[in-house]
Amino acid sequence: MRIETLALHAGFDLDPTTRALAVPLYQTVAYGFDSSEHAAALFNLEVDGHRYSRISNPTNNVLEVRIAAMEGGLQALSVASGQAALHYAVSNILRPGRNLVSVPQLYGTTHSMFAHYLPDLGIEVRFADSDRPEDVESVIDDNTRGVYCESVGNPAGNVADIAGLAAAAHRHHVPLIVDNTVPTPVLLRPIEHGADIVVQSLTKFLGGHGTSIGGAIIDSGRFPWRDFPDRFPMFSEPDPSYQGLVYTEHFGDAAFIARCRSVHLRTTGAALSPFNAFMLLQGIETVAVRVDRHVENARHVAEFLRRDPRVQWVSYAGFADSPQYAMVQKYLGGRACSLLTFGVRDGYAGGVRFYDALKLVKRVVNLGDCKSLACHPASTTHRQMSADEQKRAGVTQETIRLSIGIEHVDDIIADLDQALEAAVDGAASHPRAAPVSCTPLEIVS
């Protein structure tokens, strides 16, 4: 089935008991056992079934099957947030003394996890100089256990060369993990290009309505964990917490998600609420239609901003002269995502005046909502990063990130136009005291 059909039907037909068409909300904590023998079999992972909603839930299960099908993966695990998904995905393959290699263009909290949180646990994260496969491969060594990238960087807008990064990772017998939040599987399915593990913040475009936080890990089922027992012993050695169960023997190609669920979700408990799973399923049903509108609106907005003399620069991967344009054609089918950045003339001060003048476009740090959203990364999502780290991530002091919604595009542009006018008028009446000199990573003039 095509992606639009999977978004509506994968993982659920009709409720077998009531014949209900909609996915039921199983708002329950626990599930009854037929007998002590049945309970023991469930706890030993010998039979399928639910025992406690921190570990699995029927509503969440539909969400997991659906997102796995949409991403083209073998299995998925739903968790409480995108950050929890990322944490579980990398923790599942890393141990103290080992390292993860990452591209530098990252969401701010992801950078914080990699630069500060994981090192406190004895895990090194090495940041490549760029997202080019050769730069990433240059920092891989014998202790590397995975390579990480965002398929489309937030907020940099760079499109990762997933096939190139996968080839580099596989030459060193480690998996490629890809955050596919920004394009969603509607525009890009990283597994088709060699990615082994995909993570998603379901909070963003897939949920789409800004009501429910959630995350997912999707396993391609293709990485040969059993072939590298010295590198990944957690999959091929007996797990004492499950009576010596060996994940690759018991679960085969599904070993990665099984261990994520049995070790990380079960013991640290970042469980997705069934209600949130239900809400996210509603959003997923319309994601393909919404993404079409997001993409089309963003193209018109980018063209408006590029023509406007009040705007200093625009970074939009859909422009033919963008350094990202070739990757958009290769990986996104020629459709640039609805995330773009730009800088208002008069630098930081002009950007602040523009930002404060927005009316229809909301000033928030979320993205992927039906509504158009604006963010000033240097003072919010990337505030804790140094100036050099911000620059490598695609953030400068004047950068405004726009997540273009599905309103009528004329109304979006009208609001941007009045905010630009306010920024210009403010410059005339309130000249800034100290100019800020910043250059974005990629200027498309």
N, C-alpha and C positions, 0 to 999 in steps of 0.2 A: 504493500500500500504506500501511496505517496505521503509526504509529511503532513499535508492538510488533513488527510484521513486518519493517520496515526494519532494526531492530536485529539481526535474526537473518539476514537474507538479502541486504541491499543490497551490491552489489559482488562477490558470489561465489555461484556455484551449486555446481558440482562441479569438482574439479581436473581439467583436460582430459587430463592424462597418466595419472594413477593412479585417477581417479574418487573420490578421497578426499572425504568429506563436510566435514571440518573444514578451515579455512583453513590451508595449509601454512606453516611457519616457514622462510623463506628466510634462513638465517643465513650470508650470503655477503657478501663485500666487493665483488667485481667480476663482470662478465658478459662472455662472449666475443663477438667480432665475426665476422660472416660473411666480411668482407673489409675492406681499407683504405677502400674506397668506403662500405661500411656504417658503419664507425666514423666517418668524416667526416660522414656524414648525421646520425648521432646527435648528434655534438658541435655541429653547425650547427642543431640543433633542427628538422631537416627531416622526420624520421620519429619515430614513437613507439618507445619502448624504454628499456631500462635500461643504464647504462654504469658506474655506481659508486654504492654504497649510501649515500654521503653526500648524494646528490642524489635518488635514488629507489630503491625496493625493492618487489618484488611483494607482500610481506606488508603493508608500509606503505600500498601503493596500495589494498588492500582497505579498510583502516581509513579512508583519505581519502575513498573513494567512499561508504562507509557513513555517516560523520559528515556529509558534504555532503548526502546524501539525507535524513538525520534532521533537519538544520537547514533543509532546503528551499533549499539553495544550489546554485550551478552547479558549483563545484569546491572542493576543500579541500587544504591542505598540512599534513602532520604534522611536528612538530618535537620537540625534546628536552624541552621543558617549557612550561607556560602562560606563563611570563615571556618565553621566547624567542618564542612566538607573538605576544605583545603587542609586543615589540620589533620584530619583522619587519613586523608589520602597520602600525605607525605610521611606521617608517623608510621604508617603501615609498612614502610620499606626502609626506614632509617633507624639507626641505633647510635648511641654515643660513639664518637670517634669517626663517624662516617660523614659524608657531605652531600649536599644537594647543589646543583648548578642551576642558576636562574638568569634569565634575561633581565636587564635593568629597568625596563618599562613596566612598572607594576602599580596596582592600586595601593594607596598609602598604607592601609592596615596590613595588607599582604607584605609590604616591605618591612613593616614593624615586626611582624611575625618572623620573617627571615633574618632580619638584621639584629634583632634583640632577644626575642622569645626563644627561638630554637637554640641559639648559642648558649643560653643559660642552661639548657638541657644537655649540653655537650655535643650538639649537632652544628656543624659549620655549614653556612650557605655562602657559596661563591657567586658573585655577580659578574657576569661577563661585561665587556666594554660596550657591547651593542647586542642586538638580537640577531645578528648575522650568524649563520651556523658555524662558520669558521672561528668566530670569536668565542662562541659558546664552547665549541669542542676544545679550544685551546686551554680551558681551565678544568677540564675533566681529568681526573687521575684515578688511581687504583681504589681509592676510598669513596669515589662517587657512587651514589646509589640511585640517582634519578636526575632528569633534566626537566625544568619547568618553564613555561611561558604562558602569557595570555594570548589567545588567538588574535584578538584586537585589543591593544593596550588601552587601559583607562587611567588617565585621560589622553595619553599621547596619540591614540588613534593609529599607531603602527600596526600593520598586518604581518604577523609572524610567518616565516617560511616553514610551515609545519613539516612538510616532507623533508626539507633539508635538516631541520632539527631532529626529526625522528631518525634519519639516517646516521647523524652524528652520534646520537644516544645509543643506537643499536650497534654501532661499531665497537662500543665500549661495554656492551651487554647490560645496559640499563634502560629503564622505561622512560618514555616522554609523557609528562603530565601536562595537560592543557586546560586552562580556564577558558571556557567558551561562553561566558556570560553575555558579552556584548553582541555578538552576531546571532546567538542562539542557533540551534540546528536548522532553523528555517533558511539561514544564509550560508552556514558552514557546518560541516560534520567532520571534526578533526580526525576521527577514527578512520575515515576513508582515505586520509593522507598519511597514515602511519602512526598516529597518536595511540598510546596504550591505555591511558587513563584520562578521563575528562571530568572536570568539576564544573558545577553550575551554581550560581546564586539564583535560585528560583524566585527570589524577591523581586528581581528586575523585570526584564521583558517577558519572561515566561509567565509569571504571575500577572504582571502588567498593570495592576490597579492600585499599587501602593498600600495594600491592606494586610499582607501576610509575609512574614519572613520565613525563609526556608532555603535549604541547599541540597545538592545531590552529588554523588560520586557515581560515575559510569565507567564500567570496566569493559574494555574491548574483548577480553577473554583470549587475547592473542599472545601476550608476553609469556615466554616459556620459563616460568619461575623454577620449575623442576630441573631445568637444564643448568641452573647456576646455584646449587645448594650452598656453596661457600659464600656467595654474595647475598643470598636471600634465605638464610636458614630458617627464618620464621615461618616459611611455607612448607619446608620439607622436613623439619624436625618435630618430634612429638610436642604437643602443647599440654603442659601439666595441668592447666586450668580446665581442660576438657578430656581428662583421663587418657592423655597421650595421643589425642587425635592429630593426624598429619593432614594438613589442609589440602595439599596437592593430591594426596591419595583419596581423600574422602570427597572432595568437591571438584577435582579435575580442573578444567579451565575456569571454573568459577571461584577459585581459591581466594583471589584478592578481595572480592566483596564479602565472601563468607568470613574472612578474618577481620575485615573492617567492622562487620556487624557483631561478631562474637567477642572480639577483644576490645575494640575502641568504643563502639556505641553501648555495648552491654555494661562496660565498667566505668566509663566516664559520663554517659548519659545525656549527650546533646541530642535528645530525641525530638523529632518533629511532631508537633501537636496534630492529632487527626483532623481537628477543625481547620488548621492551616493547610493541611494536605488537601482537604475538600475545597477550600477557597482557591488554592493554587491550580487545582484541576479545572476550575471554572475559567481561570485566565488562560490556561494552556489551550483550551478549546478554540480560542479566537486568535492565538498568537500569530498564525500565518497571515491572517487578514490584517492584523494590526501592523506587523512588520512591513508589509507593503506600503502602508500609509506613512509609517515612520520614515522609511527610506525616501519616498517621494517628497515628503515635506522637507526633509533635511537637505535634499539637493536644491530646492528652491531657496531655502534660507541661506545656504552656502553661497549661491550665486548672488543673492542680494547683498550679503556682507562683502563679498569680493569687489563688487562694483562701487561700494560706498566709500567716499573719500575720508569719512570719519573713522574708518577702520584701518589699522596699521598692517595687520596680517591675518590670514585665515589658514588654518590647517585642516584640510578636508581631503580625505583619501580619494574621493571621486573625481577630483580635477585631473585632467589629462596630463598636466605637468607636475603633479604631486609625485614625490619619490615613492609613494605607496601604491601608485596607480596600477603597476604591473601585478602586484600581489592581490589587489582587488579583483583584477580580471582572472587571476589563477585560482583564487580560493573563494571569492564571494560572488562569482558569476557576474561580475561587472557592477554589482550593487553595493556601493559604500554604505556603511552603517550610519545610523542617525546620531551618532556621537561625534561632535566636532568642537574644535577650540578656535579662539580668535583673540586678538588684542586690540583694544580701543586706542586711538591716538591719545597722547598725553600720558602713556604708560600706566603705572599703578594708580595714580590719582584719577585718570580718566576711566579706568576700569571700575574703580569703586563707585564713581558717580553713575556710570552706566548701570552697574549691578543694583544700586540702591533705588534706581528709578523704574525698575521693572514692575509691571503690574499683572499682566496675564501670565507671564512666565514666572514660575515660583522659585524663590531662592531656597533651595534645599540641597542636601548632599546625595540624595538618591538619584538613580537614573533608570531608564526603561519603563517609566510610568506612561500611561495614556496621555497625561498632561505634560506640557513642555516645562523643563526644569533647567535651572542655571546654578552653577557652582563656581566659586573662586577657590581653586584647589590649594593655592599657596597659603591660604589662611584657614583651611578646613581639612580636607582629606589628606593633604600632604604637608601639613603644618609642622609635624615633628621631624621632617627630613631636613638635612642640611641643604644649602643652596646648590652644591654640586650634585647631591642626590636628586634634588628636584629637577635640575636641568637634564640629568640623564633619564629621568622618568618622563620628560616631556612637559615639565611645568616651569613657567617663569612667573615673576611677580604680577604681571598684568594679565595672565591667562584667564580667560573665561571659558568654562566648559558648558556646552549646551547639549542637553538630551532632548531632541525634538519630538514632540508628541503628535497626537493625531487630530488636533483641532484643525479648523480651516486654516490653510497656510497663510491666507491674507491677514487673518487676525494675529497670527504669530509674528509676521513681518511688521505689522502695524505697531505692535508693542516694542519690538526691537528698534524700530525707527524712532519712536518717541523717547526711548531710553537713550539712544545715541544723541538725539537732539538735546536732551537734558545734560548729557555729559559735556557737549560742546558749550552750551550756555553756561554751565557751571565753571568751565575753564576760563571763560571770559570774565566772569564776576569774582571768581575765587582762584586766582593763579596758585598753582602748587608751590610749596616752599622749596622742596628738594626733588629734582627730577630723578627718576629711577631708570637706569640703563639696563635693558634686558633684551635678549635675543632668543626667540623660541627655537626649539630643535629643528623644526622644519618650517620655513617661511614660504608660503605660496602667495606671491604678490600679484 
